[in-house]
């Protein structure tokens, strides 16, 4: 164990976060997401929810400021359905981590799956909320 590292972050996940470079993407996937069949690298986070992991990750993970789609969610299939409540929680957590409002970009399911296949890694959680998949693009730390 190390000081200051949330225990919710496994060694594999922390290693992935440290290994990712500018522009690399990570998917925090809900329990329904087909992670094993889509991942180049799969990191298990069984028993954990996406929001709990996101709160731990944003302490260390800068979002890419050079693109608009640095936080991507899977669009709801039924366009008449209300926005999933978990998206507001994503915005709150990301804004706290970034120190500014963060816009979520909704992308159609198949496009999200394709982007997830190219992601650096997929973190498979036990999140039960619907449409709780979040793709993040890594940025740079200014002045590092």
N, C-alpha and C positions, 0 to 999 in steps of 0.2 A: 504494500500500500504506500501511497505517497500523500503528502500533505496537499490539501486544496483540490484534489481530484475527486469529484463526486463518485461514490461507490457504485452508482448506477451505470457508470461507464466501464464496460469490460476492457481488459487489456487489448483484445482484438479490435474493439471499436476505437479506442484511443490511438492505437497504432495506425488504423486507417485514417483517422482525422489528421494525424501528424504526417502521414505519407502523401496525402492528397496535395496537389498543386493548384495553382490559379486556374480556374475554369473547370476543374474536375467537379463531378456531381455525385451526391449521395442521396439515396432514397430511404426515408423512414416509412416503412410499409406497415399497413394495418394487418390484422390477422387473416383477412380474406385475400390479400395480394398473393399472386403466384410467384413469390420470391425465388424458390429453388429452381424453377424452370426459366427464370429471366436473368438471374444474377451472374455476372462475371466473378464476383466475390460476394458470398452470403455471410452475413454476421447475424447470429442468433441473439435475440433479446427476449427470450421467452418469459412470460409473466409481467412484462413491462408494457406501458402504454406509450404512444407516440409523444404526447405532451410532456410527460415526465422526462423522456430522453431528450426532447428538444430543449427543455429548460436547462439541462446539464450541458448540452452541446453548444448552445449559443454563447456560453462563457468563453469558448475557445475558437469558435468558427466564424470567420468574417464572411459576409455575403459579398458576392461580386457586384461592385457598384457601377461597372461599365456596361451592364446589360439590364434590361427591364425585367426579364424573366428569371430572376435569381431565386425565387421561391414559387414553385409550381405545384398545383394540386390537380387531381383528376376531376374533370368536369362532370357534373351530375348528368346522367343519361336522360332523365326526364326534365326537360327544360322548364316545365311549369312547377317543378318541385322547389321548395324554399332552399336557400343556401344551407349546407350542413352546419350545425352549431359549432362543431369543432374548428371550423375555419376561423371564426372570430378569436378563438383561443390561440390558434397558430399566429394570427396577426399580433395579438397582445404579447406573446412570448418573444416573437421576432423583434417587435418594436423595442421591447425592454433590452434585448441583447444588442441591438444595433444603435439604440439611442435615438431612433427616428422611426416614423411610420414605415411599414413595409407592406407593399402591395402583393397580393397573391395573384398569380397568373393561372387561370383555369384552362386546361388543355383536354381535348377529347381523349377518351379512354385508350384507344389504340395508339394514339400519338404519345400518350404518357407511357404506355408499355414499351414502345420503341425507344423512347429516351431512357427508360429504366434499364433496358438491355445494354445500353452504352455507358451507364453510370459506373463510377469507380467501384461502388459497392451498394448493396441493398441490405438494410437492417430490418430483419423480420421480427416484428413485435407481436404481442398478443392483443393489440388494440381492437376493441369491439365496435367502436363508433364507425358508422358508414362514411365513406369518402374521406378517410383519415390518412391518406397517402400524401406524403410531402417530399418533393425533390428540391434539394438546395444546391446552388452553384457556389463553389468556394471562391472567395476573393483574395485580396492581399491585405496585409497589415501595413498601413502607412508608416513609413519611417523605420521599418524593421531592418 
